[in-house]
């Protein structure tokens, strides 16, 4: 795993002073049953008995298409954990969402579902969606948000602002890579959204996030203050506990709740 503890010690101080908000809203965790909660389709991803293919639909506004390195990395990470014999595919559609100004969780859900090309569970294919809109989340520090079982938003303007001030470290591209994997990690149920881990790796002060600085699910990944890191590399991998949690869900070692589909 990549190490950047020294740099994060400075980052943590900045976040404590500035205030940090997570990327999963309470209203989603405790409601919206029709569209599920984040992690509500994790078993559909980890298991292949019903859904043999995963398609990630990327809908972006003009000027906000994600870097190919980010989506290539996301595909790789999903292939490493999801059982999909017919593969993981990422599609791209330039979209006009029509939302002006800031975005709330309800905005992401509403505009996301309005522009989905397919229902999440379609025949033998599982469809997840990432939207890249213009504008920012209503809480400026948040770079991305997961709002239900299949929908994620990444805010490109905030990602650009989060890049490091010195020699571009970390670059906007590096921030985007970490954030996109982080948010999809929430669709995979991480950390402790739809299950209770057998391992003590959830940050007590930042629920549903890792306490390990080397995990892409680390609680600070989604904040604009990530730009305070001036050297080293941002994490873009699931750590050993994240991977073990997914394996435990897949094998039935831990109970998985709030699922829209179960094997």
C-alpha positions in Angstrom: 0.0 0.0 0.0 1.1 3.5 -0.7 2.3 5.6 2.3 1.7 9.2 3.0 1.3 9.4 6.8 3.4 12.5 7.3 1.5 14.5 4.7 -1.8 13.4 6.2 -0.9 14.5 9.7 -0.9 18.1 8.3 -4.1 17.4 6.4 -6.0 16.1 9.4 -5.2 19.3 11.3 -6.7 21.4 8.4 -9.8 19.3 8.3 -10.5 19.5 12.0 -10.2 23.3 11.9 -12.3 23.7 8.8 -15.0 21.2 9.5 -15.6 18.0 7.5 -18.8 16.5 6.2 -19.2 13.0 4.8 -20.4 11.9 1.4 -23.3 9.8 2.4 -26.4 11.6 3.8 -28.4 10.3 6.7 -31.6 10.6 4.6 -30.2 8.0 2.1 -29.0 5.6 4.7 -32.3 5.5 6.5 -34.7 5.8 3.6 -35.5 5.8 -0.1 -36.3 2.1 -0.2 -37.4 2.1 -3.9 -34.0 3.1 -5.1 -32.1 1.6 -2.2 -29.3 2.9 -0.1 -25.6 3.0 -0.8 -24.5 -0.6 -0.7 -28.0 -1.9 -1.6 -26.7 -3.6 -4.7 -23.4 -4.9 -3.4 -24.4 -8.5 -3.5 -25.6 -8.1 -7.1 -22.0 -7.0 -7.8 -20.1 -9.6 -5.8 -22.2 -12.5 -7.1 -22.7 -13.7 -10.7 -25.6 -16.1 -10.4 -28.1 -13.4 -11.7 -26.1 -10.4 -13.0 -23.2 -11.5 -15.1 -22.2 -8.0 -16.4 -21.6 -4.6 -14.8 -22.1 -1.4 -16.8 -21.0 1.9 -15.3 -22.9 4.7 -17.0 -20.9 8.0 -16.9 -23.1 11.0 -17.7 -21.1 14.2 -17.8 -21.8 17.8 -18.7 -19.7 19.5 -21.4 -16.2 20.2 -20.1 -16.6 17.7 -17.2 -15.7 14.4 -18.7 -13.5 12.4 -16.3 -9.9 11.6 -17.2 -9.5 8.2 -19.0 -6.9 7.3 -16.3 -9.7 7.7 -13.7 -12.2 5.5 -15.4 -9.6 2.9 -16.4 -8.5 2.6 -12.8 -12.2 2.3 -11.7 -12.7 -0.5 -14.2 -9.7 -2.3 -12.8 -10.7 -1.9 -9.2 -14.2 -3.3 -10.0 -12.8 -6.2 -11.9 -10.7 -7.0 -8.9 -13.7 -7.4 -6.6 -16.9 -8.0 -8.6 -17.8 -11.4 -10.0 -18.8 -10.5 -13.5 -17.9 -13.2 -16.1 -19.2 -11.0 -19.0 -17.1 -8.1 -17.9 -17.2 -4.6 -16.5 -18.0 -1.9 -19.1 -17.9 1.9 -18.8 -20.1 4.0 -21.2 -19.9 7.8 -21.7 -22.7 10.2 -22.5 -22.5 14.0 -22.7 -25.5 15.3 -20.9 -27.2 18.6 -20.0 -28.6 18.2 -16.5 -30.2 21.6 -16.3 -29.4 22.2 -12.7 -28.0 25.6 -11.9 -25.9 26.4 -8.9 -25.3 24.0 -6.0 -26.4 20.3 -5.8 -28.1 18.6 -2.9 -28.5 14.8 -2.5 -32.1 15.1 -3.8 -30.8 16.9 -6.9 -28.3 14.2 -7.6 -31.0 11.5 -7.2 -33.5 13.4 -9.3 -31.3 14.4 -12.2 -29.4 11.1 -12.1 -32.5 9.0 -12.4 -34.0 11.3 -15.0 -31.0 10.6 -17.3 -30.3 7.0 -16.5 -30.3 5.0 -19.8 -31.2 1.7 -18.0 -32.7 0.6 -14.7 -30.1 -0.6 -12.3 -31.3 -4.2 -12.6 -31.9 -5.0 -16.2 -32.0 -8.6 -17.3 -28.6 -10.1 -16.5 -26.8 -6.7 -16.4 -26.2 -4.5 -13.3 -26.1 -0.8 -14.1 -24.5 1.8 -11.9 -24.3 5.5 -12.8 -21.7 8.2 -12.1 -22.7 11.8 -13.0 -20.1 14.6 -13.5 -22.2 17.8 -13.4 -21.2 21.4 -13.5 -21.5 23.2 -10.2 -20.7 22.1 -6.7 -22.2 20.2 -3.8 -24.0 22.4 -1.3 -21.2 21.7 1.2 -18.2 23.1 -0.6 -15.7 20.7 1.0 -17.3 17.6 -0.5 -15.9 16.3 -3.8 -18.3 13.4 -4.4 -21.4 11.8 -3.0 -23.2 8.5 -3.1 -27.0 8.9 -2.9 -28.6 5.5 -3.4 -27.8 2.0 -4.5 -26.7 2.9 -8.0 -26.0 6.6 -8.2 -22.9 8.6 -7.5 -21.9 12.2 -8.3 -18.4 13.7 -8.7 -18.1 17.5 -8.7 -15.3 18.4 -11.1 -15.1 22.1 -10.1 -14.4 21.0 -6.5 -11.9 18.3 -7.7 -10.0 21.0 -9.6 -9.9 23.2 -6.5 -8.6 20.3 -4.4 -5.4 19.9 -6.3 -2.2 20.7 -4.5 -0.9 24.3 -4.6 2.8 23.4 -5.1 3.9 21.9 -8.4 0.4 20.5 -8.8 0.8 17.9 -6.0 -1.5 16.2 -5.8 -2.8 16.9 -9.3 -6.5 17.2 -10.1 -6.2 13.9 -12.0 -4.8 12.1 -8.9 -7.6 13.6 -6.8 -10.2 12.5 -9.3 -8.8 8.9 -9.4 -9.0 8.6 -5.6 -12.5 10.1 -5.3 -14.1 8.1 -8.1 -12.9 4.8 -6.5 -13.9 6.1 -3.0 -17.5 6.9 -4.1 -17.9 3.5 -5.9 -16.6 2.0 -2.7 -19.7 3.3 -1.0 -21.9 1.5 -3.6 -20.0 -1.6 -2.5 -21.2 -1.0 1.0 -17.9 0.3 2.4 -17.5 0.9 5.3 -20.2 -0.8 7.5 -23.1 0.7 5.5 -25.0 -2.5 5.0 -23.0 -4.9 7.1 -20.9 -4.9 10.3 -17.3 -5.6 9.8 -15.4 -8.2 11.8 -12.5 -5.9 11.8 -12.0 -2.6 13.6 -11.3 -0.2 10.7 -14.2 2.2 10.7 -13.3 5.7 11.8 -15.4 6.5 14.9 -15.6 10.2 14.1 -16.5 9.7 10.4 -19.0 6.8 10.1 -18.8 4.6 7.0 -15.2 5.6 6.3 -11.9 3.9 7.0 -9.5 4.9 9.8 -6.6 3.7 7.6 -4.7 6.4 5.8 -3.6 3.9 3.1 -7.2 2.9 2.2 -9.1 4.7 -0.6 -12.0 4.7 1.8 -10.1 6.9 4.3 -12.4 9.6 5.6 -10.4 12.5 4.3 -10.3 11.4 0.6 -13.5 13.2 -0.4 -12.6 16.7 1.0 -11.1 19.7 -0.9 -8.5 19.9 1.9 -6.9 16.8 0.3 -4.8 19.4 -1.6 -2.8 20.1 1.5 -0.8 17.0 0.7 2.3 18.2 -1.1 4.2 15.0 -1.7 3.6 11.2 -1.8 0.7 9.6 -3.6 -3.0 9.5 -2.7 -4.5 6.1 -2.0 -6.6 4.6 -4.9 -6.9 1.0 -3.7 -9.1 -0.9 -1.2 -7.0 -2.0 1.7 -6.8 -5.5 3.2 -9.8 -4.9 5.5 -11.9 -3.4 2.8 -11.2 -6.5 0.6 -11.8 -8.8 3.5 -15.2 -7.2 4.2 -16.2 -7.7 0.6 -15.1 -11.3 0.7 -17.0 -11.8 4.0 -20.1 -10.4 2.4 -19.7 -12.6 -0.6 -19.2 -15.8 1.3 -21.9 -15.1 3.9 -19.5 -14.7 6.8 -21.2 -11.5 7.7 -24.9 -10.6 7.3 -25.7 -8.1 4.5 -28.7 -5.9 5.0 -30.9 -3.6 2.9 -30.3 -5.5 -0.4 -32.4 -4.9 -3.5 -31.3 -8.4 -4.6 -29.8 -11.4 -2.9 -28.5 -14.7 -4.3 
